[in-house]
């Protein structure tokens, strides 16, 4: 059963990537905020369901988990913005490399040990991301335009295109770091500030914080910026809703898959960015240069190695 749940998590998170990309219109400068609204709404509904079925969450719990929640939400906002400027095939692997930075933070700040397999994965991912950035920024404009002929969207070379997914990667890693502090029972790091929370409570606290952020985004777009609600068209906004459902479902399946079999589930779920790239190649007609693909292979390999190492560590 764990295999089915792990595959569901992998497919859901790759689906979240794909549908978020479909919903991110380059012409709509508020598309990332609308994506936040969609995700916050779905997560809010799930949070209320969890509370109705027995999970008790207090305002104090939400505040305790706020450092992690804030980092995760901020990283996702940067990720949604990046989808307007760069191919999903490039963005997703960079974003999913945050585990390498999180491992380094936990090693340096918390004094946690990093086994040899994890170290290999971290090094490979780091090198792969660096070379991916170099391949993207140094590519000739004519060559980029030529390979984008069949793509649904065209992208110009810019520092911002690479910077945004890198910011996602760094900030998401900070969220993982705070998770390691808050969710690890017995951790003594800054105990006067951070308090241990059960994973179920932390997850609901995160979803309620995302719901609050969705409300803030709604006020910003439709009240402060005076965008018309009538401008929202079901056909254009539907991918955002599907992406939000996939994101929430993937997160739910992830917890149960890891609890059932961490060794088997972790590398499968970590491979979701590979599936995201597959969807982008099939449906979005994205094509990259051989330098991009070489760097992506390194990133994919490193992420899967780290997933295997994570699973072994849970034994």
Buried (B, 14 or more C-beta within 10 A) or exposed (E): EBEEBBBBBBBBBBBBBBBBBBBBBEEBEBBBBBBBBBBBBBBBBBBBEBBEEEBEBEEEBBEBBBBBBBBBBBBBBBBBBBBBBBBBBBBBBBBBBBBBBBBBBBBEEBEBEBEEBBBBBBBBBBBBBEBBBEBBEEBEEEEBEEBBEEBEBEBEBEEEBBBBBBBBBBBBBBBBBBBBBBBBEEBEBEEEEBEBBBEBBBBBBBBBBBBBBBBBBBEBBBEEEEBEEEEEEEEBBBBBBBBBBBBBBBBBBBBBBBEBBBBBBBBBBBBBBBBBBEBBBEEBEBBBBEBBBBBBBBBBBBBBBBBBBBBBBEE
